[in-house]
Amino acid sequence: MMMLLPLLALISTATAANVAVSGTTKYVEAATPDGQAVWLKDTRKPALYTQNFGDCLGSSLINVTRFDAAYYKDNMTVLFHLEGHTNVANESLMMYIGVFAYGEARFDLTFNPCSAQIYSLCPMNRSVPIEANGIIPVSDSDVAGIPPIALNIPDFEGQAILRIFANSTQSEVGCYSAVVTNGATFSHPAAVGTVLGIFTIVAVAASFATAIYGSHVPTTRTHYAHSLSVLVVFSVFHHIFFTGSLSVNWPSVLPAFWSNFAWSGGMIYSESMQNSVNQLIGSNKGNTSIVGAAGSGSAAEDLGGGYEISQIYKRSFSTLFRHDFNSLGHHLQHLRSVKLENHLAKRALANTTEGYDWYGTPVKPGLPLPGNFSGFAGTLAQENIPASNAFMTGFLWFLILLVLVAAAVVAFKWILEALIKYKQLNENRLTFFREHWLGYTAVAALRTIVVGFFMIVYLCLFQFTYKGSAGVTAIAALVFIVFLFGVFGLAGYACYYRLHSGSCAIKQDRMHFKSTKVLGFLPWIGLELESQRSEKTQARSFFVSLPWWDVHYVNEDAQQISVQQDEDYIKKFGWLAARFRRTRWWFFALWLTYEFVRACFYGGAAGHPMTQVFGLMAVEFIALIIIVKLRPFEGARLNALMVYLLGFSKVATLALSAAFDIRFNLARINTTVIGVVIIVIQGLLASATLLAIVFGAISSYMSVTRDREAFRPRQWEPYRQRYFAHLEKSAPDAPTVKPTTPMPEAPKEPYFRVASVRREPKIEDSDPDCIDPASSRTSVAPAAAIGSRTGSRRNSLHSAHMSSSNLPFGARSHRTSWSTRDFSGWQEAQHGSRSSNMMSGSRMHSKVSEGSLRDQTNHEQVHTPARSPGPGTPLEVRKQRNDKGKEKEAPLDERTSEEASA
């Protein structure tokens, strides 16, 4: 014990020989691992250090005004500083310092302030201000629990806890907690918030420009519908920031990232405004534990895993300091080598510009303990705004915005008038806007109310749940009633104004849930109505089928024009319906209802994390399916941003946020990894929004220059023409008909193809004179020979003669030319026929002869001599001749008889 006191004196006593002073900069001598002496600035940035701190006991007997600690990796030391005062007359103390990183203890030390020569606490006395300085050398084994990545990872999640115990009662009389950081963070509201604000102003200006340019209202509406909606921009920013209103224990990286979007939710810190709100609220700051946060100034016995008083006092002082002596003796050689001096007592105080400046300040009443990021209170703590002040802060900034928007429209009108008066602007420019500027002012204010509808309703419901000041709650109730009935009343009147001339019809239907795939491989659940099933899907099976009702509007006014061509409706309610498709103009009513349900879960269910997470997940999933099915916006960019990207981000964020509930007791390092994944998802969404703002500004520039023939830059002219063509195509909102793919035509080239062959009967087929027995290649015996089966030698010779033709197979020979004998035989036949006819009657002979001559003449004119049956022998005459000549010539000429038989 006696050997410990000189060692403590060595640590706590500073000698000027080891401190170099250059002007106002102080240096401390240290040594590198290889033993070389180096000089380090006393004001250098520590590897880890504390920031703001708060009371974690609630009834501390010590009022601490400054508490900071720092870990220097370059010389392996831990410094701490404590300042404050007390009302206790006299008390001996024991002190405990613990450092926690990602929910686990990394370093702790219990000591007696008297042995450490902290005389202001030895003993503690109300007449002596408390000022304690300390320097603690550490080794690699002492900080082995701190991973190297902790020194560089953004928003290091750590706490330094100081506990003070009274020896007389062996009870805790003071507790203070400070957040530990390494200086790296995702929170850059001054830079990132400013950039986001500039982009938002660009989106507002582009949207406003398309709304006021032109005098033809339907055309103006078409161009306005394709500019980027400010409602969509704020919907994205509100989704990102108000995710922090879920009552779960967030990792430190998420509130830091969300602080860049706090301005969009009206959470902008102003000292004067907060002081005014505090005066209105009074001392009733509410209870942050309702929303899952550990409040500053209230007891948090389980902070840092809690403590056991028996572990503090179980050993005697001698045993305790023997352990400390051994530990310090282990570092004695290290201290001597680096000649480290306890320079901490000489460093400047917090209110000067010199010396150590890596310190924090006590948190204000109503804020959670530093290092606790649970619920909406933990998210607001990044802005130094208590949860009790959230509603009034957001509402006041919303009123300021509303006044600024209306004043900007009015100011723009009078600026135009001034420019026209002084001949700086053509008198016919923006005539329609200048004539209807009061209407534009009112519409701009109403549009601002719609943009802020979700934010205001949520803040009102959060105030009801938080239960703060009665006066503030009454204001919240009044604002809630005005917004709820005002906005829904206007939306209902807009629907009635359009639909009052018709009626609604309800048709029973069924909704089928079917298994499908997204992107060709990802399993998904698809929906299909029975009335929309096609023949192609009739055979598909559905695993769930529910009753459904199809509600559709029946227009009974045949003279009613389209909503996109109705100038009266656009002037009155274009601020609600102008951006939506012709068949989805009513979507604003559905969207407001959806936003109201979301606000109820976020604000009304605060303090019930599982109800919030899983209730909102169901709402967002159903909304995603419906909105994807409807694709309400006329502009393709708005559909891509609002329907797909925003919807996916909402569902994914909620699904991942369920892991942060304290009942799952997930390791804090794992929660940090999940938090980084959420930052990536929401960061990509924000980047896509900024990119859409840029393209929206370009398309708005094309819209407001649509009447100019000379367009600059000229390289964009093709894109401009395609953009206008897209507007004309999408404005009618007609169903797209898929073009049928024509069959490829064969190349037109010379070709020959025989598809089929069919032989028609010819005159020669029924003319015995046209059949040449010698032309047949088929060895067929005559009919007489076949019938008798006793062929003669003559038939055999004839058969051999018939099979010796030299014609190719299948060829048909025509009747050969008549010889003199044939002609003589014909004359005899004619003479015999004429004699017979004279005997039967001259009248019949005369008629037949005239007909035969007429047919002979016609036949000679049609057929060539080579293919004709013979000159002057028509079919009727030949048949008559053959029938009669056969009877006469058969006994005389055997060949003629065979020909007649054939």
Disulfide bonds with the S-S distance in Angstrom:
Cys56-Cys175 1.80
Cys114-Cys122 1.84
